[in-house]
Amino acid sequence: MEEKVAGFPILHVDDEEDNLETFDMNFGDRFELAAADGGEKALEMMAERTFSVLVVDQRMPGMTGLEFLEKAREVQPEAVAILLTAYRDIEVVVEALNSGLVHRYVQKPWDRREVV
């Protein structure tokens, strides 16, 4: 078992409960995780607490991952953003990377080592 990384809180934002649970099962033993089922809830959480990393699904109802990251940058500009998506939407990926909103793009289904 790997040692837990302290002082490195991660916020995972995904509208699908199964994805939140899977992420927690894979990384909860190593990282301090918080989960939000959408952008609005995640922004509320960010107003209360600082996160080092934001792991965000792109396709969510109400607010896309990129829309969330634009707002999140205003609240916590230092947070590193990782965009997850199951869709091969190259235009979104290019926009995200070129805008500087996203540090890394990871295709679903993701590989644990790639996310770490």
C-alpha positions in Angstrom: 0.0 0.0 0.0 1.3 3.4 -1.0 1.7 6.2 1.6 -1.0 8.8 1.5 0.1 12.2 0.0 -0.7 14.8 2.7 -1.6 18.4 1.9 -2.5 17.8 -1.7 -6.4 17.9 -1.8 -8.0 16.9 -5.0 -11.5 17.8 -6.1 -13.1 15.4 -8.6 -16.1 16.7 -10.5 -18.3 14.3 -12.5 -22.1 14.0 -12.8 -22.0 10.2 -12.8 -22.0 8.6 -9.3 -20.2 5.5 -10.7 -17.3 7.5 -11.9 -17.0 9.3 -8.6 -17.0 6.0 -6.8 -14.5 4.4 -9.1 -12.1 7.4 -8.8 -12.4 7.2 -5.0 -11.7 3.5 -5.0 -8.6 4.0 -7.1 -7.1 7.1 -5.5 -8.8 7.6 -2.1 -6.2 5.5 -0.3 -3.4 7.7 -1.6 -4.8 11.2 -2.0 -7.1 13.5 0.0 -10.3 13.5 -2.2 -13.4 15.5 -2.3 -16.2 14.9 -4.9 -18.8 17.0 -6.5 -21.6 15.8 -8.9 -21.5 19.0 -11.0 -19.9 22.4 -11.5 -22.2 24.4 -9.3 -21.6 22.2 -6.3 -17.8 22.1 -7.0 -17.7 25.9 -7.0 -19.5 26.0 -3.7 -16.9 23.6 -2.3 -14.1 25.7 -3.7 -15.4 28.8 -1.9 -15.0 26.9 1.4 -11.7 25.0 0.8 -8.6 25.2 -1.3 -7.8 22.4 -3.7 -4.4 21.6 -5.3 -5.9 19.7 -8.3 -9.2 19.7 -10.1 -10.1 16.5 -12.0 -13.0 17.4 -14.1 -15.3 15.5 -16.6 -16.0 17.5 -19.7 -19.5 16.4 -20.5 -21.9 17.3 -17.6 -25.4 18.8 -17.6 -25.8 22.4 -16.7 -22.1 23.3 -17.0 -19.4 21.7 -19.1 -16.0 20.9 -17.7 -14.4 23.9 -19.5 -17.1 26.2 -18.3 -16.5 25.1 -14.8 -12.7 25.5 -15.1 -13.2 29.1 -16.4 -15.1 29.9 -13.2 -12.8 27.8 -11.0 -9.8 29.8 -12.2 -11.3 32.9 -10.8 -11.7 31.3 -7.4 -8.5 29.3 -7.2 -6.1 30.2 -10.1 -3.2 28.1 -8.8 -5.2 24.8 -8.9 -3.9 22.3 -11.6 -6.7 21.1 -13.9 -7.0 17.7 -15.4 -9.8 17.2 -18.0 -11.4 13.7 -18.3 -13.7 12.8 -21.1 -14.9 9.7 -22.9 -15.5 11.6 -26.1 -12.9 12.2 -28.8 -13.7 15.9 -29.1 -10.4 17.2 -30.4 -11.7 20.8 -30.6 -12.5 20.9 -26.9 -9.2 19.4 -26.0 -7.2 21.9 -28.2 -9.2 24.8 -26.8 -8.6 23.6 -23.2 -4.9 23.1 -23.7 -4.3 26.3 -25.7 -6.3 28.5 -23.2 -4.2 27.3 -20.3 -7.2 26.1 -18.4 -6.1 22.5 -18.5 -2.7 21.1 -17.5 -3.5 17.6 -18.8 -6.2 15.8 -20.8 -7.0 12.2 -20.0 -9.2 10.0 -22.2 -11.8 7.8 -20.5 -11.5 5.0 -19.6 -8.5 6.3 -17.9 -5.4 4.4 -16.7 -4.6 4.8 -13.0 -0.9 5.4 -13.7 -1.7 8.1 -16.3 -3.9 10.0 -13.8 -1.3 9.7 -11.0 
